[in-house]
C-alpha cells in the first residue's frame, strides 16, 4: 500500500490534501492531534497528523478481514451504473465517521473540562471556536498548580470567547446618520423590529422620526407599519419606485431620523438584491442593519449574509431569541463574516422586547444555557 503522512491545521484541511493525492478511495491508516513547541511551553500550535494510503488491489484481497457487508458494498459499487457517485458518497461517509470517532472534541480533554465543552456544543458554537476555547483552557489546566473550580473554568471560557469577538462593533443606532435602513428576508420580524428601534428613538432620545416603506407587496406589512407610526405620531411614506423614494426623502428632510422598511423578499435570489441596490442609495448618510431570525437554519442565514456582502452593513440584528435554546449560530456568523451586533429581540412587545447589544451582554447570554 502506498502511504503518505499529512500535517494540517484541521481535519477538513487534512482530508482535502488526502483526497487531492489519493482521490475518494483513500484509506485513513492513522490520525492524531500533534502540538508544536510554544514559548515557555505555552501557546502551543495544534495540528492534525494523518497517515493515508491507497491500494485497491490489497483492499479487495483483504476483504475477508473487513466487516461482512464490505464485499457486498464493493460489488454493488462496481455493478451499478452510477458507481462513481455511490463510491464518492460512501467515501465521504467513511471519512466523516473516522473523523467523528477519532476527533470527538470532548474526547481529548480531561474530565474537568467536559461540562464546559458540552455547554459550548449545546449552544451550537462551531467546532473551530469550541476547539480554540478548549485548547486554551487545557493549556491553563496543565500549567496550573492545583485543580480549577468549574466556576473558574467558565470564567476563563468567557474571557476566551470575548477575545474572539471583541474586535467587532456592538451597539444600536449611532444617531450620527439621518437614515436608518433595515434589511432582511420575509418572516424575520423586520417591521416589528423597526417599530421597537423607532419607539426607543422617540421615547429615550426625543428624536423626530418618519417612516418610509418599500414593502408594497404585502398590504398587511403597510398597515402594521402605519399602526406603529400612528402610536408614535410619525408620518409614513409608501414608495413604489426610485422617484417616489427621492420625493419621500425631500418631504422628510426636516426630521431627525428616517426609518426605511425595505420589502421582505427571498433574498437568496440575486434579482431582489439588485432591485434593492437600484432603489436605495446606501452611501447617502445612511446606517444599514441586516435582520436575521434565530429560528432559521445557520446555513440559510449564511446565504442571506453572502447576498448582502456588497452592502455597507457592519452590524446584524437577530430576532426571536425567545424561540430558541441555542444562540451559538449568532456568534458563529458574526465571527465568520466579521459583522458586529446591534440588537437582539426576545418577543413581540413594542418597545420592550429588544436589547441593545454589548460585548458583555452577548457573552453572558451565551453562557446562560437554556432559556424558557
Buried (B, 14 or more C-beta within 10 A) or exposed (E): EEEBEBEBEBBEBBBEBBBEEBEBBBBBEEBEBEEEEEEEEEEBEBBBBBBBBBBEEEBEEEBEEEEEEBEEBBEEBEEEEEEEEBBBEBBEEBBEEBBEEBBEBBEBBEEBBBEBBEBBBEBBBBBBBBBBBBBBBBBBBEEEEEEBEEEEBBEBBBBBBEEBBEEBBBBBBEEEBBBBBBBBBBEBBBBBBBBBBBBBBBEEEEBBBBBBBBBBEBEEBBEBBBEBBEEBEBBBBBBEEEEBBEEBBEBBEEBBBBBBBBBBBEBEEEEBBEBBEEBBBBEEEBBBBBBBBBBBEBEEBBBBBEBBEEBEBBBBBBBBBBEBEBBBBBBBBBBBBEBBBBBBBBBEEBBEBBBBBEBEBBBEBBBEEEEE
